[in-house]
Amino acid sequence: MSTARHNGNGIRLFIGERIEHASDRDVLVTVCDILEKGTGWAYIFANFNVNGRQVDVAVFSATTTLVIEAKGYTLPIKGGVNGRWTQVGPYGSRKLRNGYTQALDAKNALRDSMVELFGTLSGYPNALLAITPAIPSGSSLPPSDFKVKSGGLDAIKIALGSISGALLSEDQCQALAAHLTLEGVSGIDAAIDETVLISERTVSCYESAFLEYHGPIGARMLQDQYLLDDKLISASNILKKAMSSQSALLIRGPSGCGKSLLSARIATECMQAGLLPIHIQGKDFEGKLQKIIDTELMLLGASVRDVLRASRLLVKHIVLFIDGYNECPEHLQIALTRSIQAFSLRYGVGVVITSQGALARQELLHVEEIQVRPPQHALKSQIAKLSQEDKNFMNCQALLEIALSGLEAELIGQAATSLPAGASTFVLFDTVARMRLGSFATEGIRALSGFAEKLISQTAFSMSIREFDRFCDATSVTDTTRHALLDSRLVLQRGHRLSFSHEMFFYAFIAESAIRVARTDSERVQAFLRSPRFNGSKTLIVGAMEDDSTLRDILEKTTDRGILESCVRGECGDTARRIVKAKLDVIIAEMIAEISELRFLLNGEGWHSCSIETGVNRPILSKFEVFLPAIGWLLMQGVYLEQIMTACRAMDEKIAEANRDLYEEAIAKKVPLRHETFSQAYVFNRKIALSQLVSFVHSGGLSFRHSPGGKFSEALKKSWKEASTHSEFYVIIGITKFTKQASWASPCVLNLLEHLESLPYHLQLDTIDFCVHLNNVDDSVKAKMILALEDSIDKLGIFMNSLILDALKSLGGLDAEEEKYRAVVLKELESVFSESGTQSETLAWNIFSRQFDHPYDSIYWEEINNLARDQKQQFLFKSLKGASTEYVLFVSTLISQLAKFGDPAVSEAIEPWLTLPAKRSVMPQDAVEVFFAAHEAMGILGLPLPTNTTSSVDIDGAMQACGELTYWACKLNNGELESSPQTLNARTTLLTYSATASAGALWSSTSRMLSTDGTRVNVATRYPKTALAICRDALTNHESQKTYHEHGLMNDLASIASFSIQVIGQFGDADDLQRLRSLCDEEALGHEALNAIQKIEERIRHMK
């Protein structure tokens, strides 16, 4: 029995078979119409057999149980309560079954069945002989009695309102429907229309199979909090968006954070809400979306055609779920995005996508992005399903603290009883592997470490089934062990290739193979740790070391920041944690001691004329910067805060001493001594250890890497309570402002704001900036902060005024004036339209820029966007004419907005920006953005490029060629770009300079601006064959590469080489593997080379 899905006022409809007779249909329609106008619940059974009797309609409600015998008499009927009835017509008469008896027998048969199922019942159902549309004139039928009523369709309403015996509850009705094996349908259409009924049956079978497969996966999801536009959103609200949003939902987060579980949960809940989810895997996409949808639906007993038809007939909205978009081969990701777009537009389906990163050509879909964060400790504990009664609870809690994903948390739960105290992440994976392998653990671990060693030596990520057979034969892996490996799910076979089932298992067995090769040879182990081939396994290799002396030797010599941080986190085991922590204790003590030997000097006049002279050489501090991430993690656990405050107090004493000793000299040289000594101590000096640590803190090194530990809040509050010096406040402001602790620290910051003029310059900056990060501040404190800031305006300089206004805006201090300022904006806009000439154009540009950087930027944005279309075009045109050629921030955005109007007349403003950008630019990357935005705009507008002489200088010619290719990419279809004669000259130019300048120009053309990432034409992806040839040549001639800009971001040969490897990984083939493998051990390029190899391997697998 399927569950009825009728939506009207608690009415449920079940059938034995489809309704075929007109009289039955008329009666059923009338019953449904009457019941739907009511407010109570009702169950309707139609066209079913019970105890050998056919029943046309039975109705169950809270007040009545009614059996209806439907008849479609059109000629007079004569008969009594006994015997057959006679129908009289113009050509004679015929005998019919007794309708009264049929109704009575049906009533009694139904009651007997109810008694059999539920036991004794009080009273009997009512019965109605319903003749449609009415009893024919001239009929002679038995009168209605207490056993059977009779009448036309109008009698049904009376019968439904009559109280009867043999009443059932809703649960009993459901049980009776199941007992009679009736089929639940959504309504009248399904009961009487075979096409609709077939569609309902299709959907019912599909839903059952879908829930059977995806239900258990979704059920594993535990409630977490997610982010939409930096605001918290619950899983239930994500479901609502999936059901109603016109946007595609992108659920984005790192590996192991629960995206797939969330996707499965939303899909099953969509189905329960009446939608039709289709759930597919991104990794299965091979170029045709409908193929993988059909394959998935066939596994669930349906087809694309049937589901789409059912969706139309039953008006059920389809939602397409694509899980693991990032696992789709990279060269197919654009095709997948376009296929999703086309499928969504054609069939009106919703879209939900999970991915670790952004989508290729994401602008093709209107996307709302849901951020899934790595699991927090509480969620990891839920995933692990541990209780305090568990034998190894405390040790597992420590492991959960360092677990980086839901997978690791789940494995910890599985291995809880077997993990030793202080276990490393390697031991966790090793324990799980041994559990899965059971009695084959010893042989299995040996085989898997050999398999990993074979892959890493070949710089490969998978192996063909034939090669795996040979490997097993060469290493004496028996057939039973081989089967055990596959059964363990540690190794996965897809098609004709085998690989580890999860990259973390691959990394763990690489670590095991490295330890088996190196044994206790620390030099050999350090060589592994330096090699990019082992990048994903470094922490696991250290965690696998069980010889303490070898481990200590390795950790004393390593300068790998990631390893040192992993050690203090406990990922490498308790022994490694203790070794590194002991070393950090010494380093922190040396950092404090170093301060006592510092000496401040004045070596010039005015600003930036102070320096610091250090004392004796302290070798242990020579590599202090490599320990900063480890110290930072400990800081967020509440460790070392007290020592750092001690160091700050010592530094403040040194600053005070210098301010006294150098006072006269500073007056003579006009040096702002109070500001200079402080900025040297904490901002400009990068030699002393404390300065390096404070710089790390203020650059976001804590907030972007770590979540606070349980003791952090208490330690931070203690530091705020005890702080008394400028140095202490400067450091704890940097630690606090990006954390949830910022709000309760606001009273302390208020005290600083009220003495802002007396603070050193950089402490002034950070005190003001702190206000921008405040949320949920007590209103009385906020009001005082606003007053303090307002009191500081015009006392600290023009630049400070701008920062103060930003702080006031964040605190709501400008809200009262904001609407008043609207009149100012409107007057400025009026001036733009009423005046002409360069002054008007400059004003327009200034107004445009204020949308992005002004205390009242939202007012500027609103009023510009409120302009009529013609006015807005005129405004943007003037803005571009008046735009600064030196400070070109926002010019590319302006050009793009202007091009969207599609008016060729705007080219007058765009054409000046088609010239090559200055090689010495204040904003080098922005200048490049403008150059390419201008070429793109001309292509969008369909206008010819001005005729320019091609430069004979390779870097200029290559850049011009990239601009032209950007232009043609907006005019021609993608399939034409590399064969069109219009692009031939530009492509030839790039190939001519491929040994020197073309790769750098391609790299420059790839947008790295956050605001336009993925939306502007990427020359390399639009011209893949040309880009591949260029980058192959560039990698061969690595040292000869040139960059366009003479200084700044672009002057980086390593970055060009890295870019070239990425292009080869995206578009290359098997011929590129040998060259890439030769780079795998290079520190600078090895990681990119490995990624490129993995992509090419994946592509080759899909092409076979």
N, C-alpha and C positions, 0 to 999 in steps of 0.2 A: 504493500500500500504506500502511495506517495502522499505527502501532506498537502492538503488543499491550500491554495494561495489566494483565495478571494479577498479583495481589499475592502469590501463594503460593510461597515458597521459590525464587524465580528461575524459575518456570514461565511460559512464554509460549505463548499459544494463538492460532492463526491459522485462518481458515476460507476455503473457496472460496465456499460458499453456506451458508445456514442448514441445520442438521441437521434432517431431517424424519422419517426412518425410526426406529422404536423401537429396532431392533437397533443402529443407529449411535449413538443416544443412550446406550444401555446401555453399549456399549463405551467411549465417550468418558468417561462418568461414572466408570467403573471405572479407566481409565487415569489420570484426574486425581486420583482419591482416592489411588491408590497413589503417584503421584509427589509429591503434596503432603506425604506422610508422610516422604519422604526429605529429604536435605539438599543434593543436587546440583542443577545447572541442567538444564533440559529445554525443548525446543521441541516443540509438538504442532501438526501440520497436520491439518485435518479436512475431509472432503467436498470434495475438489478434483480437478481434472483435470491430468494430466501426460502429455505426448506422446500424447494421444488416449485415455488410460486413466483411469478413475475410481478414485480412492483414497479409502477410507473414513477411515482414520486412519494417520498416520505420526508416529513419535516419534524425536527426536534427542536424545542425551545424550552425556556424556563417554565412555561405555563401549558404547553401542549405537545402531544405527540400525534401527528396527523398522517394518515395514509391516503393518497389520492389515486383513484383509478381514472385515467384520462380516456375519453372517448370523443371521436370526431364525427358524430352523427350529423348528416345533412338532410335526411328524410325521416318522417315520423317513425317512432319506435313504440311498440306495445309489448307489455310483459309485466310479470309480478315478481314476488320474492323467490318463487320457485319456478323451475322449468326454463326452457330456452325462450329468448325474446324474438320478436318478429319485426322486421323492417319492411314497411310498405312503400312501393314506388309506382311510377306510372306503367311499368311493364310487369308488375307482379310483386311478389313478396319473397323474402329469404329469411332463414333462421340464423340467429346470432347467439353468441354466448351471453349468459345472464350477467349484465354489468353489476347489479346489486350483489350477486354471489361473489363475483370476482373481487369487488372491493372488500367484502366481508372476509373472504378467505385470505386476501393479502394482509388485512389487518391482523387476523389471528396468527398467520404464519410468522409475521414480523414479531408479534408479542412472544410466541413460542421461542423464537431464536434469542430474544432478549432475556427470557427466563433461563434458557440453557446457559447463557453467558454470565448473567448477573444474579441468578437466584430469584426468589419471590419478588414480584412487583405488585404494587397496589393499583388496581383498576386496569382499564384497557385503553388502547389508543382510540382516537376518533377516526372515522373513515368518511371519505367524500367521493362520490361518483361525479366527476366534473365533465360536463359535455360542452365541447367548444364549437362555436363561440357561445351557443345557448341551446336549451332543449328545443328541438324542432317543433313548430306548431303542429297540432294534431296528434302529439305523442300521448301515450297513456302509460305512465311508469308508477311503480310503487311509491307511496309518499315517504318522505324522510322520517326516520325513526331514530331511536337511541343507538342503533347499531351502525347505520349508514345514512348519511345525508346525501342529497342529490341536488344538482343545479347546474347553471352555466358558469362561465368564468367569474361572474360577479359573486358567486357563492363562496369563492376561495377566500376572500378577505374575511368573511364572517367565520368561516371554518378555522382560519388561522388565529382568530381572536377568541375562540372558544376554549375553555379549560377542559383538559382531558386527564385520564389516569396514565399509568405506565410512563411516568416522566423519567428522563435521564439527565445526568450532569454532563457538562462539556467533556470531561475526561472519559465518561462512559460512552458518549457518542464517538469519540475518537477511537476508543477500544472496539466498539461495534463495527466501525468502518474497517478497521484492521482485520477483525474476525471475518468479515464478509469479503475481504480482499478487494475493497473498492479503491478506485483511483481518484485522488484529489486533483481537481482542476481549478483554474483561476476564475472561471466565470462562465456565463452563458455561451460565449463564442466558442470556447473550447469544448463545451458539452455538445454543441450542435454542428460545428464545422470541423470536418475531418482534417483539413489542412492545419487549422489552429491546434487541434488535438495532437496531431503528429509533432508539431513544433514544441508543444508543452512536454510531450514524452521525451523528445530529444533533449530539451533543457533539463528535465528532471534527471535523466540518466547522466547527463554531463555534470550537473551539480553534485550528484552523489559521488561520482568518480573524482571530481575535483576536490571535494572536501575530504574524501578518503586519503588522497595523496598529499594535498597542501595543508589540510587541517592540522595534523600532528606537527608539521614544521612551524606553522604560525603559532601553535599553542606553546611552543618553547620560548616565544618572545616574552621577556619580562618588561614591565612598564619602565620607561625611561623618559627623560625630557629632551626635547629637540629644539632646534632654533630655526626660525623663519624671519629673515630680515633682522637678525640679532635679537629677536624676541622669542621667549619660550613658547612652545606649542606642544600640546599633548598628542599622543597617538590617536586619540578619538577625534581630535580636530583635524589631524592629517587625513583621517578617513573621510571626514566631511568634505575636505577639499578635493579628495580623489573622486568623490561622488558628484560634486557640483561644480568644480572649478573648470573654467574655460582654458586654463593653462595646463601645460604638461608639468607634472611634479617630478623634480629631480631630487632623489634622496641620496645625499652625498656624504661620505665619511671614509675613514681609513679601514684597512683590512681588519676583519674580526670585530667590528663595532656593532654588529647586529642588523645591518641594512637588509639582508636577505630575509631574516626572521620578520622584520617589520613589514617588508613587502608581502610575504606570505600571509601575515595576519590581516593586513589591509585587504588583500585579495579575497580571503575567506569571508571577512565581514562585509565587503561589497556584495558578495553573493547572497549573504543572509539578508541584506537590505534590498534585494530585488534587482541588482545589477548583474551583468554577465562578465566576469573577469576571464581574461586569457593570459596565462603566465608562461613566459618563455625565457630562455637563457641567452645572454649576449654572446657567450662563447660558441654557441651553435650556429651563429649567422655566417653563411658562406656566400652571401650576395643576393639571396631572394628571401624576403621576409615571409611571404605567404607559404613558402616551403617549410620553414621551421614551425610556423603556426599550425599548418596542416599536420605535420609530424606529431606535434604536442597534442593536438586535439584527437588525433587517431588513437594515441595511447590512452585517451580518456573516453574512447568510444564515440567520437563525434567527428565532424569535418568542418572546415571553414565555411563551406557553402551552407550546410545545415544550420550552423550557429548564427551566421549572418541573416539567414532567412527567418529563423526563429526570433532573432532580435527585432527585425522589422515587424513581424506579425504580432508579437507580444509586447511591442514597444518597451523592450528592455535595453537599456543603455549598456554598451560594451566598454570595458576598461582594459586596455592592453598594458600588461606589466612586463617590463624588460629588466631582468635581474642580472647584474654584473655586466653592465655596458662596457666597462673598462677591459673585460676579458675578451671582448670581440677583437679579432686581429686588427691591429692599428690601421692597416691599409684598407680595411673594409668599414671603418667607423663612420666615415662621411656617408658612404652608401647606406649604412644602417640608419643614420639620422634622417636622410632623405626618404628612406622607405617608411620610417615611422611617420614622418610628416605626410607622405602621400596616403598611407593607410588611414591615418586619423582624419584627413580632409575628405577622403572618399566615403568613408563609412560613419563619420561623426563620432569616433570613439574617443574616450579619455585615455590619457597616457600617464603611466607612473614608471619611472626609471630609477634604478639604483646604480651607483658608480662611485669609484674612488676619486675620480677627477671630473673635470668639465667635459661636456660633450663636444665632439668634432662638429663644427658649424652649428654651434648651439643657437645662433640667431635664427635658424630656420624654424625653431619651435619657440613658442611663447612659454618660457620656463619660469616656474617658481621653485626656488632651491631650499630644500629642507636639510639642515646640517645635523648629522649624527656624530656626536662626540665619542671619543674613546670611552669605554665603560668606567664609571667611577667605582670606588671600593664597595659601596653598598650593593650596586648592581652585580659586580663580580662575585660577591659573596652569595647572592641569590643564584647566579648561574652555577656556581660550584656546588650548591646544595649541601653546605656543611653546617653542622650544628656544634655547639660547645661541648657536647658529650663525646664528639669524635676524638679518638685517641691522639691524632696528630693535628688538632685544631689550631693551636697557636702557631706551629710551623707553617701550616697552610695559609694562615692569615698573613704571615710575613711574605709568602710567595704571592698571594693575591695583591699585596701592595705594589709589587713590581710587575705583575702581569700587564701586558700592553694590549691585550685583546680578549674578546669573549671566548675565543678558542682556547687560549691559554688557561683562562679561568675554568672552563669546562674540563680541560685535561687535569687541572689540579684537583678538581672534585673527584674525577675518576681514579686518580692515583693517590688519594689522600692517605689511605692506610699504609701505603708502601714507601712514602717519601721520607728520607732521613731528615733530621733537624738541620737547618741551614742549607737546604738543598739549592743548587743552582738551577737556572732555566734548562741547561743541558740535561741535568739529572731528571728533571720533570719529563722531558721528551723521551729520554732513554727509558724511564720507568714505564711510561705509557706504551712505548714500542714493545718492551718485554712482556707487558700484560697482554697485548694483542697477539704476540707471537706464541705465548704459552710455552709448551715444551720445546718449541723450535727456537727459543730466544737466542741461545748461543750461536747456532748456525745462522739464524736469521740476521742477527746484528752483524756478524762477519760478512754475510752476503750483501747487506744493505750498505755497509761502509765501503765495500769494494765497488758496488754499483755507483755510489756517490763519487768515489775517487776516479772511476772511469769517466764519468760525465765531466768532472771538473778538469781532468787532464785533457779532454777533447774540447773543452770550453763549449759544452753542450748542455741542454736542459731536458732532453728526452733521448730515447734510444729505440731503434726499430726492434720489432719482435724477433727478427732474425739475429740481430746483433746481441740481443739479450740472451737468446739461446746459446750463442757462442760464448758469451761472457760466463754463463752458468756452467758450461762445459769446461771452460779453461780454469775456473776457480773451484771446480768440484762441488758445485751446488746441486744437491740431489733434486729429483722431481718432487718429492714430498716437501722439501724446504721451499722449492719454487712455488708450489701451490699455497703453502703457508704464507708466503710473502704477499701473494695476491689476495688471499682471504683476510689478511690482517688490515687491509685498506691503507697500508702505508705506501704501497705502490699501486698505481692506477694504470689500466690499459685503456687507451682511447684509440679506436681504429687499429692501426698496425704499429702504434708506438706506445712505449711505456715511459712513465715518469713518476716522480714522487707525488703522492696525492695532495700534499700541501707544501708550499715553499719552506715552511718552518721545519718540516721533517727532513727536507733536502738539506737545509743548512745544518741541522743537528747531525746528520750522518756525514756531511763534509767534515764537521768538527771531529767526529769519531775517527774518520779515516786519517785526518791530519795528526791526531794524537798517536794513532797506531804507527804512522810513518816516523814521526819525530821522537817518540818515547820521551826521554828526559833531556833531549838536546834542546836547550833553551834558544840557541841561535837559530836552529831550524824552525822552532815554533815562532820566533819573532819574524822570520822571513815570511811565514804563512800570514802572520798578522799584518804585514806591510803590503801584501799582494792584494790588488783589487779583486782577484778571483775569489778571495775568501772574505770579502767585505761583509756579506750577510751572516757569516759564521764566526766573526771575531769574538764576540761576547761568549758564544757557545764553546769556542776553543779554550778560552781562559777558564770557563766554568767546568770544562772536562778535565782540566789538570788536577791530578790528585797527589802529585809529589810537591810537598810544601816548599822545598828549597828551590826547585825549578820554577815554581809559581812566583816565589818572592823575587827571583832573579829577573823574570820577565817583567813583573810589575815595577821593579825599581828602574828599569831601563825604558819602559814604554813612554811615549809622548802622545799617544793616541787619546784624544779627548773623549771619544765615545766609550772606549774601554774603561778609562778611569771613572767616568760617570756611572757606567753599568756596574762597576765594582762597588761603589758606595751605595748604589741602589739595592745591592744584594743579588743582582742577576747572575753574577759569576760565583756565587756561593759565599758562605760566611767567612771562610779563610781569606779569600780575596778582599772581601769588604774590610776585614780587620787590618790587613796589610796597607791598603790605600788610605784608610781612615787614620792610621798611625802616622803615615807620611804627611797627610794634610794637617794633622795637629802640629807637626814640626814646622811646616810651611807657614801656617797662620802665626805661630810664635815668632818666626823670623820676620814676617811682615810687620808685626808690631815693633820688633827690635830695630828694624831698619829705620823707622821714623825718628828714633832718638838721635840718629847721626845725620839727619838732613840739614842742609843750610840753604837759605834763600838768598839770591843775588839779584842786584839790579844791573842790567847791562845795556841800557838804552834809555830813551825818553818816551813819554806818553804811554799809550796802551801797548800790550804785548812786549813789555820790556823786562819781564821778571823771569828768572830761571831757578832751578833747584839743583844743588850739588849733592850727590849721594856720598855716603861714607864708605866703609870697607866693603869689599866685594863679597856677596853672599851667593855662592854657586847654586844653591837649591832654589833661589828665586829667579834664576836666569830663564827658566821655562815656565814661569808662573802662569802665563796665559792658558797653558794646556790644562791646568787644574780648575779653571774657572767654572766650567759646567758642573763638575763634581761638587765644588764648593757651593755653587748656586743651588743644586738639588738639596744639599744639607741645610742651607739657609731656609729653604721652603719647608723643612721639617722642624724648624726652630733651633737648629744647631748653629753655633758660631756667631749668633747675633750679639751675644754679650762680648765676645772677643773683638768683633768688628767695632762695636761701640767704644771699647777700650782704645782701639787703634785711632778712632776718630777723635777722642778726647786728647790723645797724645799729639795728633796732627794739629788740633786747634791750639794747643800750647805752643807748638812750633810756629804756627801762623802768628799768634799773638806776640811771640818773641821777635819774629822778623818785623812785624809792624812797628814795634818799639825801636828796634835797632836801626831800621832803615828809614825811619820817619823823616829825618832832616834831609837825607839824600833824595827821598821821593818827592819832597816839596820842591827841592831845587830842580829836579828833572821832570816835574809835572806828571808824576806817575800816580794813578789812582790806586794806592798801595793796598787798601782793604780788598778791593776787587781783584787785583792782580795776584796777590799771594794765594787767595782762595782758588782762583781759576787754575793757577799752576798746580796746586796740590791735587785737584780733583778732575780737571777737564783737559788741560793741554799737555800735561806731562804723562808720557806713556812708559816711563822707565820704572818708577817706583811701584811696588806691588799693590798698595792700597789704591792708588790712582787707577790701575788696571781693573781692580775689582769694582770700584765705584762706577767706572765707565761701563762695565759689563751690566751692572744693575740698571743704570739709567738708560741704556740702549734697549731695554726690554728683555735682557737675557734670562730673567727669572720668569716673567709672566708668559712668555711665548713657549717655554719649555716644560714648566712644572705646575702641578696642582699642589696647593698647600697641604702639609701633613697635619696630623691631629694636634701637635704641640705648637704649630706655627702661630696661631692667633694669640695664644697666651704669651709666647715669647715676644711677639711684636708689641702687644699692649704694654708689657713690662718695659720695653725699650722706649716707647713713647713717653711713658710715665716718668722715666729716669733721665730722658734726654734734656740737656741744658746748653749745648754748644751748637754753633752753626754747622759744624761738621756732622754731628749726629743727626740733626734735623735733615740735612741734605741727603744723607744716605737712607734714612728710614722713609723719607718722602718717596724716593726712587723705588724702595721695596714695596711700599704700601699702595701707590696710586693705581696700579692695575689690578688690585685684588678686591675681594668683597669687604675687606677691612677698611676701605677708604672712608666710608660714611662715619664710623665711630671716631675716626681720627680727625674729623673736621673741626672740633673745638680747639685742638692743638694747632691746626693750621690757621684757624682764626687769629690766634695769638700772634702768629708770624705775620699775617696780613696787616694787623694793626700796627706792626713795627716794620713795615715793608721797606721804608727808606733807609733804615739802618742796616739792612741785610746786604751781604755780598751779592754782586750782580747775578751770578748763576743760581744762588739760592732764591733770589727774587724771581727769576724765570720759573723755577720749578714750583715755587709756592703758588704763583699765579696759575701755572699749568695744572696743578693739582685740582683746582676748582672745576676744570673741564671734565674730570673723571668722577665727579661726585654724583651719587644717586641717593634718594631717600634721606636727605639731610633734614634734621630737625628745623622747623620753620624759623624758630627764634635765632638759631645759629646762622641759618642761611641769610636772614635779614641783616645780621651784623656783618657777615662776610661781604654782602653787597655794599653796605655802607663803607666798609674799609676799602674796598676796591674803588668805589666812586671817589673817595677822599684822595686816592693816589693818582687820579688822572691829572695829567700835565705836570706831575712832579718828578717823573722818572724818564722823560724823553718820549719822542714820537713813536718809536718802535714799541716801547712798553705800553703806550696807550692802546695800540692795536691788540696786544695780548690781553690787556685788562678788559677791553670790550668783548673779546671772545669769552673770557671767564664770566663776565657779567651775563652774557647771552646764555651760557650753559646753566647758570644759577637762576635764570628767569628775571634778571635785573633789568633787562631791556624790554620786557613784555609790555609794560605800560606805554612805552614810547614807540613801539613798533608800528602800530596803526597810524600814529601821527606822522611817522616818517613816509608813509605811503604817498602823501601829498608831495613830498620832495621828489620821490621817484617819478611820479606822474608829470611833474613840472620838468624834470630832466628829459623825459621822453618827448614831451611837447616841444622842447627846444631842438631835439634831434630832427623832428619832422618839420618844424617851422623854419629852420635855418639850413644853409647849404655851405659847401666848402669844407676845407680840411678840419676846421674847428668843430663842425658838426659831426664829421666822421670820427674824429678822436674822441668826442664825447660819447658817441654810440659805442665805440670799442670799450671805453671805460665802464659804461653801464653794463655791457655784455659780460665783462670780466667780473663785475661785482656779484653776479649770480653764484660765483664759486668762492669768493674770498672777501666777505664784507659782513659786518655785524648784522646787517639787515638783508642778507643774501636771499632769504626766502621771499621777501617782498619784491625784490628785483625779479626773481624767477617767476613769481605769480603774474606780475604786471606785463612782463615780456610775453609770457604765454597767453595772456588775455588779449593781446593785440589781434586785430582782424588779420586774416591771411595775407592780404596785400600789404598791410602795414608791417607785419612781422618780416616779410621778405625784404621790404625796403629798409627796415631797421638792420637786419642781418647783413644786407649788402653794404650799407654805410659802415657797419662795425668792421667788416673785413677790409674795406678800403682804408679805415683808420687804424688797423691793428699794428701793434709794435712789431718791427722786424728784428728786434734784438731779444725781447722777452716774449717768446712765442707760445707760452703756455696757454692752452685753450684755443689756439688758432685752428688746429686740426678739427676740433669739435665744431667750431664755427663753420668751417668749410663744408663739413658733412651735413650740417643742418641746412645750409643754404642750398646745397645740391638737391636735397629732397623736394624742393619746390618744383624742380623739373623745368625751370625757365632758362633757356639759353642766354638770356640777357645778363645773367649774373656772372657770366664768364669774364667780364671786364675786371671784376674784383678777384677772381680766382687765378687768372693767368700769371700775375706777377709771382705767385708762389710756386710756379712750375720750374723756376730756375734752381740750379743745384744749391743746397744749403751751404752756409759758410762752414769752412773746415775748422775754424776756431769759433765755436759758438758757446755762449753762456749756458745754453740749454741744448746740448748736442742731440740727445734722443728726441726731444720735442721738435727740433728743427727738421729731423728726418721724418717724423710723423707728418709734419705739415707738407713736406715735399710729396710724399706718397698720397696723402689725402687729396691734394690738388689734382694729381693724375687720375685718381679714382673718380673724383667729381666730374672731370671732363669726360671720362668714359661713360659715367651714368647719364650725363646730359647729352651724350651723342655728338659732342663737338670735336672738330679736328684739333690735334695738338699744333701749336705754333711750330714753324719750321726752324729748327736749330741746327747749327753745325755740330756734328759729333766730335767730341774731344778726342785728341790723340793720346791723352794721359790715361793710363789704364784705370786708375781708381775713379776718375771722372766719367769715363766712357762706360764703365760697368754700372755705376750708379744711374746714369742716364738710361741705360738699357733696362734696368730694373723698373724705373719709372714708367717707361713705355709699355713694358709687359703688364704692369699694374693697370694701365689705361686700357689695354686691349682685353684684359681679363673681365672688364666691366662691359665690354661691347660684344664679345664673341661667346659662343657656347663653349663649355669646358672641353668638349671633344675636338674642337677646331684649333685650340690654342697652340698646340705644338706642330701643327701641319699647315697653318695659315701663312700665306705669303706676307700678310701684314706684320707678323711677329718675327719673320725670318731674320731681318737685320739685327734686331735686338738680341735674339738668341745667338746669332753668329758672333756678335760682339762679346757676349758673356763667355762663349766657348773659347774665343780668341784669348781672353785674359784669364782663363781658368787657372793657370799656373801661378797667378800673382794676386789678382784683385777681385775676382768675381764672387768667390765664396764670402768674402768680407761684405760685399755689396748685398748679397742675398741675406746674409745675417742681419745687416742693417735694415733690410726691408721687412723683416719679421717683427711685428709689433710686440714690444714688451711693456707697453703702457697698460696698467691695470684697467683703465677706463675703456680701452678699445680692444682688449685681448680677445681674439677669436672673431671679431666683427669686421676687421679690415682684410683686404685681399692679402693673402700670403703667397708671394711669388713662387716660393719653393713648392708648395702643395698644388698650385695651379699648373705649374710646368715641371712635373716630376722627372721626366726623362732628362730635360736640360739640367735641372738641379742635381740629379744623380751624377751626371757626367762631370759637372763642375766640381762637386764635392769629392769625387774619387780623385780627380786631378789635384785638388787642394790638399788632400791628405797625403798624397805622394810628395808634394812640394810644400810641406808644412812650414818650413822655415822661411819660405819666400813670400808668404802671404802678407798683404797690406790691408790696412783699414782706412776708411774714408776720413775720419776725423784725426787731427793731429794730436789731440789730447782727450782725456775723458773716458767715457764708458767703452768706446769702441776700439781702443788701442790695446787689443788683447789677442795674441796669436793662439793661446791655449783655448780661448772661447771659440775662435773660428774653427779650430780643429774639432772641438767638442760638437759644435753645430754641424760640421761636415759628417761626423760619425752618426749623429741623429738622423740626418737626411738619408744616409746610406742604410741605416736601420729601417727607415720607413719605406724606402723604395728599392733597396738593393735586392740581390738574389744570392744564390749559393756561391757564385764566383767571388763574392765579397768576403766570405767567411774567413778565408786564410789570412787576408790582410787584417781583418778585425781581431782575429785570434793573436796575431803578433803584437797587438797593443794591450792585451789583457793584463799584463803585469806592470804596465806603466802607471805610476801613482796618479798622474793628472788625468789620464784618459781611459784607464782600465775599466772604471765603472760604466762609462758611456758605451765602451766597446762591448761589454757583457750584455748590456740592455739591447744593443743593436743586434747582437747575435741571436738573442732570445726571440726578438721580433721576426728576424729573417727565418729562423727555424719554424716558428709558428706559421708564417706565411707559406713556406714550402710545404708544410704538412697539409694545409688547406688546399693547395694547388694540385696536390697529387690525387 
